[in-house]
Amino acid sequence: MRLKWGPVLIGAGAGFLIGSVVGVAMVGLLPGGTGLDALLVLLSFLIEFGAGFVAGWLSPGSEALNGSQAALLLYALASLIALTGGASLLVLIVGAALALAIGTMGGILAVALRAD
């Protein structure tokens, strides 16, 4: 298993681009409140999973590792933005652990699909 920065950056970049566009559209089109917050959290999980899948798909033999790192890098970018809004450090640490797990699952899905 080897960390490959190209697939990690591609996965994180694609996730950031898609997540930004969809997130801005959701904030602009849906009314604010708890429901919107829950949808945005769900969107972040889906985007992290997708970033892990893309990185895993592009790096045969290191799918899970590169998937987890792509999601973690994507989460780090989002955390920098969240810190400017006063996010809690504990929430950010828990979110990083979730991003690692979700990105790993995306990479594992890439393994499973490649095997078929």
ChimeraX commands (.cxc) that place a marker at each C-alpha (Angstrom):
marker #1 position 0.00,0.00,0.00 radius 0.5
marker #1 position 1.35,3.37,-1.01 radius 0.5
marker #1 position 0.04,6.91,-0.66 radius 0.5
marker #1 position -0.36,8.42,-4.13 radius 0.5
marker #1 position -0.80,12.19,-3.99 radius 0.5
marker #1 position -2.20,12.55,-7.51 radius 0.5
marker #1 position -5.35,10.50,-6.88 radius 0.5
marker #1 position -5.72,12.02,-3.39 radius 0.5
marker #1 position -5.63,15.56,-4.79 radius 0.5
marker #1 position -7.98,14.68,-7.65 radius 0.5
marker #1 position -10.49,13.06,-5.27 radius 0.5
marker #1 position -10.36,15.93,-2.78 radius 0.5
marker #1 position -10.51,18.56,-5.54 radius 0.5
marker #1 position -13.49,16.92,-7.22 radius 0.5
marker #1 position -15.26,16.62,-3.89 radius 0.5
marker #1 position -14.58,20.25,-3.01 radius 0.5
marker #1 position -15.79,21.50,-6.38 radius 0.5
marker #1 position -18.97,19.42,-6.43 radius 0.5
marker #1 position -19.67,20.02,-2.74 radius 0.5
marker #1 position -19.25,23.77,-3.10 radius 0.5
marker #1 position -21.60,24.02,-6.06 radius 0.5
marker #1 position -24.27,21.78,-4.55 radius 0.5
marker #1 position -23.91,23.33,-1.08 radius 0.5
marker #1 position -24.28,26.89,-2.35 radius 0.5
marker #1 position -27.31,25.84,-4.42 radius 0.5
marker #1 position -28.91,24.18,-1.39 radius 0.5
marker #1 position -28.34,27.21,0.84 radius 0.5
marker #1 position -29.76,29.50,-1.83 radius 0.5
marker #1 position -32.81,27.41,-2.68 radius 0.5
marker #1 position -33.89,25.85,0.63 radius 0.5
marker #1 position -35.17,27.69,3.69 radius 0.5
marker #1 position -32.74,27.90,6.60 radius 0.5
marker #1 position -33.08,25.97,9.82 radius 0.5
marker #1 position -32.33,22.58,11.28 radius 0.5
marker #1 position -33.53,20.72,8.20 radius 0.5
marker #1 position -31.05,22.55,5.98 radius 0.5
marker #1 position -28.24,21.93,8.47 radius 0.5
marker #1 position -29.01,18.22,8.48 radius 0.5
marker #1 position -29.04,18.12,4.67 radius 0.5
marker #1 position -25.68,19.90,4.53 radius 0.5
marker #1 position -24.14,17.38,6.96 radius 0.5
marker #1 position -25.54,14.53,4.86 radius 0.5
marker #1 position -24.13,16.21,1.74 radius 0.5
marker #1 position -20.70,16.46,3.36 radius 0.5
marker #1 position -20.76,12.72,4.12 radius 0.5
marker #1 position -21.74,11.90,0.54 radius 0.5
marker #1 position -19.05,14.18,-0.87 radius 0.5
marker #1 position -16.38,12.66,1.40 radius 0.5
marker #1 position -17.50,9.18,0.31 radius 0.5
marker #1 position -17.29,10.26,-3.33 radius 0.5
marker #1 position -13.84,11.77,-2.85 radius 0.5
marker #1 position -12.68,8.50,-1.27 radius 0.5
marker #1 position -14.16,6.52,-4.13 radius 0.5
marker #1 position -12.51,8.66,-6.81 radius 0.5
marker #1 position -9.11,8.51,-5.10 radius 0.5
marker #1 position -9.48,4.77,-4.57 radius 0.5
marker #1 position -10.52,4.14,-8.15 radius 0.5
marker #1 position -7.49,6.03,-9.44 radius 0.5
marker #1 position -5.01,4.17,-7.22 radius 0.5
marker #1 position -5.21,0.37,-7.63 radius 0.5
marker #1 position -3.64,-1.46,-4.72 radius 0.5
marker #1 position -3.98,1.47,-2.32 radius 0.5
marker #1 position -7.69,2.18,-2.58 radius 0.5
marker #1 position -8.59,2.38,1.11 radius 0.5
marker #1 position -5.52,4.41,2.11 radius 0.5
marker #1 position -5.85,6.95,-0.69 radius 0.5
marker #1 position -9.63,7.14,-0.23 radius 0.5
marker #1 position -9.25,7.95,3.46 radius 0.5
marker #1 position -6.63,10.59,2.77 radius 0.5
marker #1 position -8.68,12.27,0.04 radius 0.5
marker #1 position -11.65,12.57,2.40 radius 0.5
marker #1 position -9.40,13.82,5.20 radius 0.5
marker #1 position -7.83,16.45,2.93 radius 0.5
marker #1 position -11.29,17.54,1.81 radius 0.5
marker #1 position -12.39,17.73,5.44 radius 0.5
marker #1 position -9.30,19.79,6.33 radius 0.5
marker #1 position -10.24,22.33,3.65 radius 0.5
marker #1 position -13.80,22.50,4.97 radius 0.5
marker #1 position -12.50,22.80,8.54 radius 0.5
marker #1 position -10.44,25.85,7.66 radius 0.5
marker #1 position -13.61,27.48,6.42 radius 0.5
marker #1 position -15.56,26.33,9.49 radius 0.5
marker #1 position -12.92,27.71,11.87 radius 0.5
marker #1 position -13.58,31.21,10.57 radius 0.5
marker #1 position -17.20,30.73,11.69 radius 0.5
marker #1 position -16.18,29.73,15.21 radius 0.5
marker #1 position -16.53,25.94,14.97 radius 0.5
marker #1 position -15.73,23.87,18.05 radius 0.5
marker #1 position -12.40,22.04,18.05 radius 0.5
marker #1 position -14.03,18.89,19.47 radius 0.5
marker #1 position -16.56,18.85,16.63 radius 0.5
marker #1 position -13.75,19.22,14.10 radius 0.5
marker #1 position -11.80,16.31,15.62 radius 0.5
marker #1 position -14.84,14.02,15.57 radius 0.5
marker #1 position -15.54,15.14,12.00 radius 0.5
marker #1 position -11.98,14.25,10.98 radius 0.5
marker #1 position -12.40,10.73,12.37 radius 0.5
marker #1 position -15.69,10.39,10.48 radius 0.5
marker #1 position -14.05,11.67,7.29 radius 0.5
marker #1 position -11.32,9.02,7.58 radius 0.5
marker #1 position -13.90,6.27,8.01 radius 0.5
marker #1 position -16.18,7.51,5.23 radius 0.5
marker #1 position -13.30,8.00,2.78 radius 0.5
marker #1 position -12.02,4.52,3.57 radius 0.5
marker #1 position -15.47,3.12,2.77 radius 0.5
marker #1 position -15.42,4.97,-0.57 radius 0.5
marker #1 position -12.04,3.44,-1.37 radius 0.5
marker #1 position -13.28,-0.01,-0.38 radius 0.5
marker #1 position -16.24,0.39,-2.73 radius 0.5
marker #1 position -13.75,1.11,-5.52 radius 0.5
marker #1 position -12.02,-2.19,-4.69 radius 0.5
marker #1 position -15.32,-4.07,-4.75 radius 0.5
marker #1 position -16.41,-2.59,-8.06 radius 0.5
marker #1 position -13.04,-3.25,-9.66 radius 0.5
marker #1 position -13.18,-6.90,-8.58 radius 0.5
marker #1 position -16.41,-7.49,-10.56 radius 0.5
marker link #1:1,2 radius 0.2
marker link #1:2,3 radius 0.2
marker link #1:3,4 radius 0.2
marker link #1:4,5 radius 0.2
marker link #1:5,6 radius 0.2
marker link #1:6,7 radius 0.2
marker link #1:7,8 radius 0.2
marker link #1:8,9 radius 0.2
marker link #1:9,10 radius 0.2
marker link #1:10,11 radius 0.2
marker link #1:11,12 radius 0.2
marker link #1:12,13 radius 0.2
marker link #1:13,14 radius 0.2
marker link #1:14,15 radius 0.2
marker link #1:15,16 radius 0.2
marker link #1:16,17 radius 0.2
marker link #1:17,18 radius 0.2
marker link #1:18,19 radius 0.2
marker link #1:19,20 radius 0.2
marker link #1:20,21 radius 0.2
marker link #1:21,22 radius 0.2
marker link #1:22,23 radius 0.2
marker link #1:23,24 radius 0.2
marker link #1:24,25 radius 0.2
marker link #1:25,26 radius 0.2
marker link #1:26,27 radius 0.2
marker link #1:27,28 radius 0.2
marker link #1:28,29 radius 0.2
marker link #1:29,30 radius 0.2
marker link #1:30,31 radius 0.2
marker link #1:31,32 radius 0.2
marker link #1:32,33 radius 0.2
marker link #1:33,34 radius 0.2
marker link #1:34,35 radius 0.2
marker link #1:35,36 radius 0.2
marker link #1:36,37 radius 0.2
marker link #1:37,38 radius 0.2
marker link #1:38,39 radius 0.2
marker link #1:39,40 radius 0.2
marker link #1:40,41 radius 0.2
marker link #1:41,42 radius 0.2
marker link #1:42,43 radius 0.2
marker link #1:43,44 radius 0.2
marker link #1:44,45 radius 0.2
marker link #1:45,46 radius 0.2
marker link #1:46,47 radius 0.2
marker link #1:47,48 radius 0.2
marker link #1:48,49 radius 0.2
marker link #1:49,50 radius 0.2
marker link #1:50,51 radius 0.2
marker link #1:51,52 radius 0.2
marker link #1:52,53 radius 0.2
marker link #1:53,54 radius 0.2
marker link #1:54,55 radius 0.2
marker link #1:55,56 radius 0.2
marker link #1:56,57 radius 0.2
marker link #1:57,58 radius 0.2
marker link #1:58,59 radius 0.2
marker link #1:59,60 radius 0.2
marker link #1:60,61 radius 0.2
marker link #1:61,62 radius 0.2
marker link #1:62,63 radius 0.2
marker link #1:63,64 radius 0.2
marker link #1:64,65 radius 0.2
marker link #1:65,66 radius 0.2
marker link #1:66,67 radius 0.2
marker link #1:67,68 radius 0.2
marker link #1:68,69 radius 0.2
marker link #1:69,70 radius 0.2
marker link #1:70,71 radius 0.2
marker link #1:71,72 radius 0.2
marker link #1:72,73 radius 0.2
marker link #1:73,74 radius 0.2
marker link #1:74,75 radius 0.2
marker link #1:75,76 radius 0.2
marker link #1:76,77 radius 0.2
marker link #1:77,78 radius 0.2
marker link #1:78,79 radius 0.2
marker link #1:79,80 radius 0.2
marker link #1:80,81 radius 0.2
marker link #1:81,82 radius 0.2
marker link #1:82,83 radius 0.2
marker link #1:83,84 radius 0.2
marker link #1:84,85 radius 0.2
marker link #1:85,86 radius 0.2
marker link #1:86,87 radius 0.2
marker link #1:87,88 radius 0.2
marker link #1:88,89 radius 0.2
marker link #1:89,90 radius 0.2
marker link #1:90,91 radius 0.2
marker link #1:91,92 radius 0.2
marker link #1:92,93 radius 0.2
marker link #1:93,94 radius 0.2
marker link #1:94,95 radius 0.2
marker link #1:95,96 radius 0.2
marker link #1:96,97 radius 0.2
marker link #1:97,98 radius 0.2
marker link #1:98,99 radius 0.2
marker link #1:99,100 radius 0.2
marker link #1:100,101 radius 0.2
marker link #1:101,102 radius 0.2
marker link #1:102,103 radius 0.2
marker link #1:103,104 radius 0.2
marker link #1:104,105 radius 0.2
marker link #1:105,106 radius 0.2
marker link #1:106,107 radius 0.2
marker link #1:107,108 radius 0.2
marker link #1:108,109 radius 0.2
marker link #1:109,110 radius 0.2
marker link #1:110,111 radius 0.2
marker link #1:111,112 radius 0.2
marker link #1:112,113 radius 0.2
marker link #1:113,114 radius 0.2
marker link #1:114,115 radius 0.2
marker link #1:115,116 radius 0.2
view
